[in-house]
Amino acid sequence: MMRPDLNEVSIPAGVNHQFPECVFEIALPGFRTVTMGSDQWDCLLQAAYDEGWLLLELDEGEKLIHVYQRPTS
């Protein structure tokens, strides 16, 4: 499955300072999130994106590098 162009967003306001060293400890109240690798894309990620979830893209060291979310209409 080919990854589509994704809408990159900023980390939600007021949350930047809360990001710990390990992204798996992130809790974003009010947001549904899923993590993904830079080269990862599948039906689950597509469904999460389509439903408006935040997709947290991690690098090889498991550090957050991008956040994506489908634009709201």
C-alpha positions as CSV (number, residue, x, y, z in Angstrom):
1,M,0.0,0.0,0.0
2,M,1.4,3.4,-1.0
3,R,1.5,6.2,1.5
4,P,-0.5,9.2,0.4
5,D,0.6,12.8,0.9
6,L,-0.3,13.5,4.5
7,N,-1.2,16.8,6.1
8,E,1.5,17.7,8.6
9,V,0.4,19.6,11.7
10,S,2.1,21.2,14.6
11,I,2.2,19.4,17.9
12,P,-1.0,20.5,19.7
13,A,-0.6,23.8,21.6
14,G,0.6,23.5,25.2
15,V,1.9,20.0,24.7
16,N,5.5,20.6,23.4
17,H,7.0,20.8,26.8
18,Q,5.4,17.5,27.9
19,F,7.2,15.3,25.4
20,P,9.6,13.0,27.2
21,E,12.6,11.3,25.8
22,C,10.6,8.2,24.9
23,V,7.6,8.9,22.6
24,F,5.7,5.9,23.9
25,E,5.2,7.8,27.2
26,I,3.3,10.5,25.4
27,A,-0.3,11.1,26.6
28,L,-2.3,13.7,24.7
29,P,-5.6,14.2,26.5
30,G,-8.4,14.6,24.0
31,F,-6.5,13.1,21.0
32,R,-6.4,9.7,19.6
33,T,-2.9,8.8,18.5
34,V,-1.0,6.1,16.7
35,T,2.8,5.8,16.1
36,M,4.3,5.0,12.7
37,G,7.8,4.6,11.2
38,S,9.0,6.7,8.3
39,D,8.6,3.9,5.8
40,Q,5.4,2.4,7.3
41,W,1.9,2.6,5.8
42,D,-0.9,0.1,5.9
43,C,-4.7,-0.1,6.2
44,L,-4.7,0.6,9.9
45,L,-2.8,3.8,9.5
46,Q,-5.0,4.8,6.6
47,A,-8.2,4.2,8.7
48,A,-6.7,6.2,11.7
49,Y,-5.8,9.1,9.4
50,D,-9.2,9.0,7.7
51,E,-10.9,9.2,11.2
52,G,-8.8,12.2,12.2
53,W,-6.3,10.6,14.5
54,L,-2.9,12.1,15.1
55,L,-0.2,10.1,13.4
56,L,3.1,10.4,15.2
57,E,6.0,9.6,12.9
58,L,9.1,8.3,14.7
59,D,12.7,8.0,13.5
60,E,14.9,4.9,14.0
61,G,15.7,6.1,17.5
62,E,12.0,6.4,18.4
63,K,12.1,10.2,18.5
64,L,9.1,12.2,17.2
65,I,9.9,13.7,13.8
66,H,6.5,14.6,12.3
67,V,2.8,14.8,13.3
68,Y,0.1,14.3,10.7
69,Q,-3.7,14.7,10.9
70,R,-6.3,14.8,8.2
71,P,-7.6,18.4,7.7
72,T,-11.0,19.0,9.1
73,S,-13.7,20.2,6.8
